[in-house]
Amino acid sequence: MKMPIKLLLHGVLILLMTCSALAIEIKLPVSSEHAQRDAFQIGLLKLALNKTGVKYHITKSPQTRTQSRIFNDLKRGSEQINLYWMGTSPEYEKALLPIRFPVYRGLLGHRIFIIHKDTQANFDNVKTLSALQKYMGAQGIGWTDIEILEHSGLKQHITTYENIFKMINRGGRVDYFSRGVSEAFMEVDSRKEQLPNLEVEKKILLVYPFAMLFFTSRTNIELKEILEDGFRKAYEDGSFNNYFYNHPDIKKIFEKANLQQRVKINIPNPFLTKETINIPDKYWHGR
């Protein structure tokens, strides 16, 4: 009896060593030539993965993709990408597997605008939704914000992400680019040399319930469970909030956005699923 037990224990040990040597591969798409755009999310992803004890390897696809293509690639289980973060929608949550920890703690639904530096005066007297409806906004192809904004009568020009900045910089066709408060300053700062006319609008705060979530394909249950475990542990030990509120992009919000003094325009988001609405308050900022 002793020999079989020893052999069994030896087999289990080999199995454990083999499993520990394996690493899950995270394949991320690239949506912009500006790597800074993804720095916060990738740092948060690493934080969650490090909490699990699972070995991992992160790669980026060499080809730039629109969000619409990213969604379709994840939906069909592309071999090139297997994870991305996007503003959520019923369609995304049905077709993909969401990891229900809001990436920006709900701050993605607090919107400030990127405008041409010479047009601030146009927005100084905007104090109501009806006044804002007179201007033309822009959003990226396939973004879930489009339906939310258009539902409240806010006209949106749809084009590629990088093209929006170029259009704002030129002036004329598009008046503003609605961005999450965690995004706008970083996006303007990273383009100062190439697009010097970009500026963050100073007076308006557009607010609606919204969340950015990580998504993977419906067949990748293992990755979903690993990330849920990691995010849960990061919240429990305080490291999620420590990372969040001390990150330069987030600190810049509270230092530069002047949120309390802005004109607040609230609009509804009728497209949130019940599951996202019911994400516990502790995972949202300000609840």
C-alpha positions in Angstrom: 0.0 0.0 0.0 2.9 2.4 0.7 4.2 2.4 -2.9 0.9 3.4 -4.6 0.4 6.2 -2.1 3.9 7.5 -2.7 3.3 7.3 -6.5 0.0 9.1 -6.1 1.6 11.9 -4.0 4.4 12.1 -6.5 1.9 12.4 -9.3 0.0 15.2 -7.5 3.2 17.0 -6.9 4.2 16.9 -10.5 0.7 18.1 -11.5 0.9 21.0 -9.1 4.4 22.0 -10.4 3.2 21.7 -14.0 0.1 23.9 -13.3 2.2 26.5 -11.4 4.5 26.7 -14.4 1.7 27.5 -16.8 0.7 31.1 -17.4 -2.5 32.4 -18.7 -2.1 34.6 -21.8 -3.9 37.9 -21.9 -4.2 39.2 -25.4 -5.2 42.8 -25.6 -6.2 44.8 -28.7 -4.7 48.3 -29.5 -7.3 51.0 -30.0 -4.9 54.0 -30.3 -1.4 54.9 -31.2 -1.1 56.7 -27.9 -0.1 54.0 -25.4 -0.9 56.3 -22.5 -4.6 55.8 -23.2 -4.4 52.2 -21.9 -1.9 52.7 -19.0 -4.5 53.0 -16.2 -6.5 50.0 -17.3 -3.4 47.8 -17.9 -2.1 48.7 -14.4 -5.5 47.8 -12.9 -5.5 44.6 -14.8 -2.0 43.7 -13.4 -3.1 44.6 -9.9 -6.0 42.2 -10.1 -4.0 39.4 -11.7 -1.2 39.7 -9.1 -3.8 39.1 -6.3 -4.7 35.7 -7.7 -1.2 34.1 -7.6 -1.8 33.0 -11.2 1.1 33.5 -13.6 0.2 35.5 -16.6 1.6 37.0 -19.8 0.2 40.1 -21.4 0.6 40.8 -25.1 -0.9 43.4 -27.5 -2.1 42.8 -31.0 0.0 44.8 -33.5 -3.1 46.0 -35.4 -5.2 49.0 -34.3 -8.9 48.2 -34.0 -12.0 50.2 -33.6 -14.2 49.3 -30.6 -16.8 47.8 -33.0 -14.2 45.4 -34.4 -12.9 44.6 -30.9 -16.4 43.6 -29.8 -16.9 41.5 -32.9 -13.5 39.8 -32.4 -14.2 39.0 -28.8 -17.7 37.8 -29.7 -16.4 35.3 -32.3 -13.6 34.1 -30.0 -10.7 35.5 -32.1 -7.3 34.0 -31.4 -5.7 37.4 -31.6 -7.5 39.1 -28.6 -9.3 37.7 -25.5 -9.9 40.7 -23.2 -10.8 44.4 -23.4 -12.4 47.2 -21.4 -15.5 49.0 -22.8 -18.4 51.1 -21.6 -21.1 48.5 -21.0 -24.4 47.9 -22.8 -27.0 45.2 -22.9 -25.6 44.0 -26.2 -22.1 43.6 -24.8 -23.3 41.9 -21.6 -25.4 39.4 -23.6 -22.7 38.6 -26.3 -19.7 38.6 -24.0 -18.7 37.8 -20.4 -18.5 41.0 -18.3 -16.4 41.2 -15.2 -18.6 43.4 -13.0 -16.2 45.7 -11.3 -16.5 49.2 -12.7 -13.1 50.2 -14.0 -13.4 53.9 -13.1 -15.8 53.3 -10.2 -18.6 54.9 -12.3 -16.7 58.1 -13.0 -16.9 57.3 -16.7 -20.5 58.6 -16.5 -19.2 62.0 -15.3 -18.4 63.7 -18.6 -16.4 66.8 -19.5 -15.7 68.0 -23.0 -12.7 68.4 -25.2 -13.1 71.5 -27.4 -11.2 73.8 -29.7 -9.4 76.3 -27.5 -11.2 79.3 -29.2 -14.7 78.1 -28.5 -14.9 78.2 -24.7 -17.2 81.2 -25.0 -19.8 79.1 -26.8 -20.2 76.9 -23.8 -20.0 79.6 -21.1 -23.8 80.1 -21.2 -24.8 76.5 -21.6 -26.8 75.7 -18.4 -29.5 73.3 -19.7 -29.8 70.2 -21.8 -31.8 72.1 -24.5 -28.9 74.6 -24.8 -26.4 71.8 -25.2 -28.5 70.1 -27.9 -27.7 73.0 -30.2 -24.1 71.8 -30.5 -22.6 68.8 -32.4 -20.7 66.2 -30.4 -18.6 63.3 -31.6 -18.1 59.7 -30.5 -16.1 56.7 -31.7 -17.4 54.0 -33.9 -19.3 51.3 -32.0 -19.2 53.2 -28.6 -22.1 52.6 -26.2 -22.3 56.3 -25.3 -23.8 57.1 -28.7 -27.2 55.7 -27.8 -27.2 57.3 -24.4 -26.4 60.8 -25.7 -28.7 60.6 -28.7 -31.5 59.4 -26.5 -31.4 62.8 -24.8 -31.3 64.7 -28.1 -27.5 65.3 -28.2 -26.4 65.0 -31.8 -23.3 62.9 -32.4 -20.9 62.7 -35.4 -19.5 59.1 -35.5 -16.0 58.5 -36.7 -12.7 56.9 -35.5 -11.3 57.7 -32.1 -8.2 59.5 -33.4 -10.0 61.4 -36.1 -12.3 63.0 -33.5 -9.3 64.9 -32.0 -8.2 66.0 -35.4 -11.6 67.3 -36.2 -11.8 69.2 -32.9 -8.4 70.7 -33.5 -9.4 71.9 -37.0 -12.6 73.3 -35.7 -15.9 73.6 -37.6 -17.9 70.5 -38.0 -17.7 69.1 -34.5 -18.1 71.3 -31.4 -17.2 68.9 -28.5 -16.0 65.5 -27.6 -17.7 64.1 -24.5 -15.1 62.2 -22.4 -15.0 60.7 -18.9 -13.5 63.0 -16.3 -10.7 60.4 -16.0 -9.8 60.6 -19.7 -10.0 64.2 -21.0 -6.9 65.8 -19.4 -4.7 62.9 -20.3 -5.9 62.8 -23.8 -5.3 66.5 -24.4 -1.9 66.5 -22.7 -0.7 63.6 -24.8 -1.5 65.4 -28.0 -0.3 68.9 -27.2 2.5 69.0 -29.7 0.6 67.5 -32.7 -2.9 69.1 -31.9 -2.2 72.4 -30.1 -5.8 73.7 -30.3 -7.3 71.0 -28.1 -8.5 72.2 -24.7 -10.7 70.8 -21.8 -13.9 72.8 -21.6 -14.2 74.6 -18.2 -17.9 74.9 -17.2 -20.0 71.8 -18.0 -20.4 68.4 -16.3 -22.7 66.0 -18.1 -23.7 63.1 -15.8 -25.4 59.8 -16.5 -25.1 56.3 -14.8 -22.5 54.4 -16.7 -19.7 51.9 -16.1 -16.7 50.6 -18.0 -16.1 46.8 -17.5 -13.6 44.3 -18.6 -15.1 41.8 -21.2 -13.9 38.5 -22.5 -15.5 35.9 -24.8 -18.4 33.8 -23.5 -16.2 30.7 -23.8 -13.4 32.1 -21.6 -15.0 31.4 -18.3 -11.6 30.6 -16.6 -10.3 34.1 -17.3 -13.6 35.7 -16.1 -13.4 33.8 -12.8 -9.7 34.6 -12.3 -10.3 38.3 -12.8 -13.3 38.4 -10.6 -11.3 36.7 -7.8 -8.5 39.2 -8.3 -10.7 42.3 -8.2 -12.6 41.0 -5.2 -9.3 40.5 -3.3 -8.0 43.9 -4.4 -11.1 45.6 -2.9 -11.0 43.6 0.3 -7.4 44.5 1.0 -7.8 48.1 0.0 -5.3 48.0 -2.9 -7.9 48.7 -5.6 -8.9 52.1 -4.0 -5.3 52.8 -3.2 -4.3 52.3 -6.9 -7.4 54.2 -8.1 -7.2 57.4 -6.0 -3.4 57.7 -6.2 -3.1 57.2 -9.9 -2.0 60.4 -11.7 -4.9 60.3 -14.1 -7.4 60.1 -11.3 -5.7 62.6 -9.1 -5.7 65.0 -12.0 -9.5 64.9 -12.1 -9.9 66.3 -8.6 -7.0 68.7 -9.0 -8.0 70.2 -12.4 -11.6 69.4 -13.3 -13.2 71.7 -10.7 -16.2 69.4 -10.6 -18.1 71.1 -7.8 -18.2 74.4 -9.6 -19.3 73.1 -13.0 -22.9 73.4 -14.3 -24.3 69.8 -13.8 -26.5 68.5 -16.6 -28.1 65.1 -15.7 -29.4 62.8 -18.4 -30.8 59.2 -18.1 -29.2 56.0 -19.2 -32.1 53.7 -20.0 -29.7 51.1 -21.4 -28.1 49.8 -18.1 -28.9 46.2 -17.4 -30.4 45.2 -14.0 -27.2 43.3 -13.2 -25.0 46.4 -13.7 -27.4 48.6 -11.8 -27.2 46.1 -8.9 -23.4 46.2 -8.6 -22.8 46.9 -4.9 -22.4 50.5 -3.9 -18.9 49.9 -2.5 -17.6 49.4 -6.1 -18.8 52.9 -7.2 -17.3 56.3 -6.4 -19.6 58.5 -4.3 -22.3 56.0 -3.4 
